[in-house]
Amino acid sequence: MTMTTAHAHTLDIINLNIALPRGQRLLRNVSLQLEPGEVRALVGESGAGKSMIGKAVLGILPHRIKRTEGEILLEGAHLNAMTPATRRSTVAKMSALIPQDPLTALNPVRKIGPQITDPLTRIHGWSHQRALARARELLDRVHIRAPDRVMHSYPHELSGGMRQRILIAAAFAPSPRLIVADEPTTALDVTVQKQILRLIRELQRETGTAVLFVTHDMGVVAKISQKVTVLFAGRVIEDAATRTVFENPAHPYTQALIAATPTPNVSAEPFQPVPAALITELHRETLAADALYAQRGRR
Ligand SMILES: Nc1ncnc2c1ncn2[C@@H]1O[C@H](COP(=O)(O)OP(=O)(O)OP(=O)(O)O)[C@@H](O)[C@H]1O
């Protein structure tokens, strides 16, 4: 694995394995790339390992869950070769997270303003004045009226949709190379979900930031991404251009996920749940892959 800084991907995950202390694998040989300015959706049912990939990239894996094999490169730099402190500051400078739950992501006892400007001054070394101007600019861009008043508010004084728009503003403010959006619309009601999705798409296009977009919703995949990685039980089932995946899905599981997705404005057949026999077969394959992996002593 050589370092390819000249034509580095924004994100390069190579054969990543993540496991619990007793060896139970949560991610199985996951590889994926993200090019500059690209949106890649990570899709799969609950527990497939979508969030775990985002957390591994950002270096925020839950306690006890460890990378057992594989590499993560940000713009060609091997994160796993860095000291923890260098890794933390590299990741903080180059990437940002738009989390699932905007309420828990914001500190309830701090005003909004410093929660946006602090990372800009602390991590990116901006002057307070520059950070404040950027916060105002971004709040305005995410359609927050009266940004100054909002910056003096506490999170509980704002609606869920507003809080998520604030987190989007905060994520894009330092112009990161990579944003991990972890189910950013799941906690919101349907009309707000659409606005938030549109906003992320617009800002992503304007800034050219690459986005790893975690979702369980194939409808969202179709709207936001150019590439898609389909996961099942921590394994990559399919990796292709989003258009190809919808027009010509290669794997029966991807076909089943698409069939299980309600399509607005199309009065097609009723949605089909993913067939139980297919799930059973995939679990069987997963167990077989784990047995082989254990036998090879992680190769
Ligand atoms: N803190 C934890 N300790 C032990 N196992 C965990 C922990 N967090 C997640 N897992 C397990 O890791 C696997 C992947 O979880 P992950 O949260 O990445 O799934 P996901 O695809 O994002 O699902 P969801 O859509 O429900 O968030 C699951 O089997 C889950 O049970």
PDBQT file of the ligand as one rigid body, heavy atoms in Angstrom, charges set to zero:
ROOT
HETATM    1  N1  LIG A 301     -21.178   0.433  21.243  1.00  0.00    +0.000 N 
HETATM    2  C1  LIG A 301     -21.351  -0.751  20.624  1.00  0.00    +0.000 A 
HETATM    3  N2  LIG A 301     -20.951  -1.905  21.237  1.00  0.00    +0.000 NA
HETATM    4  C2  LIG A 301     -21.102  -3.108  20.631  1.00  0.00    +0.000 A 
HETATM    5  N3  LIG A 301     -21.629  -3.261  19.394  1.00  0.00    +0.000 NA
HETATM    6  C3  LIG A 301     -22.047  -2.174  18.744  1.00  0.00    +0.000 A 
HETATM    7  C4  LIG A 301     -21.930  -0.859  19.315  1.00  0.00    +0.000 A 
HETATM    8  N4  LIG A 301     -22.438   0.029  18.434  1.00  0.00    +0.000 NA
HETATM    9  C5  LIG A 301     -22.845  -0.695  17.362  1.00  0.00    +0.000 A 
HETATM   10  N5  LIG A 301     -22.620  -2.004  17.546  1.00  0.00    +0.000 N 
HETATM   11  C6  LIG A 301     -22.901  -3.090  16.588  1.00  0.00    +0.000 C 
HETATM   12  O1  LIG A 301     -22.159  -2.837  15.401  1.00  0.00    +0.000 OA
HETATM   13  C7  LIG A 301     -22.920  -3.199  14.261  1.00  0.00    +0.000 C 
HETATM   14  C8  LIG A 301     -22.971  -2.045  13.289  1.00  0.00    +0.000 C 
HETATM   15  O2  LIG A 301     -23.633  -0.954  13.912  1.00  0.00    +0.000 OA
HETATM   16  P1  LIG A 301     -23.891   0.417  13.160  1.00  0.00    +0.000 P 
HETATM   17  O3  LIG A 301     -24.408   1.389  14.171  1.00  0.00    +0.000 OA
HETATM   18  O4  LIG A 301     -22.724   0.792  12.361  1.00  0.00    +0.000 OA
HETATM   19  O5  LIG A 301     -25.073   0.007  12.177  1.00  0.00    +0.000 OA
HETATM   20  P2  LIG A 301     -25.889   0.920  11.165  1.00  0.00    +0.000 P 
HETATM   21  O6  LIG A 301     -25.828   0.244   9.857  1.00  0.00    +0.000 OA
HETATM   22  O7  LIG A 301     -25.405   2.324  11.232  1.00  0.00    +0.000 OA
HETATM   23  O8  LIG A 301     -27.343   0.783  11.750  1.00  0.00    +0.000 OA
HETATM   24  P3  LIG A 301     -28.419   1.900  12.134  1.00  0.00    +0.000 P 
HETATM   25  O9  LIG A 301     -29.073   2.264  10.836  1.00  0.00    +0.000 OA
HETATM   26  O10 LIG A 301     -29.332   1.161  13.058  1.00  0.00    +0.000 OA
HETATM   27  O11 LIG A 301     -27.688   3.022  12.795  1.00  0.00    +0.000 OA
HETATM   28  C9  LIG A 301     -24.272  -3.660  14.769  1.00  0.00    +0.000 C 
HETATM   29  O12 LIG A 301     -24.277  -5.051  14.801  1.00  0.00    +0.000 OA
HETATM   30  C10 LIG A 301     -24.361  -3.101  16.159  1.00  0.00    +0.000 C 
HETATM   31  O13 LIG A 301     -25.109  -3.941  16.981  1.00  0.00    +0.000 OA
ENDROOT
TORSDOF 0
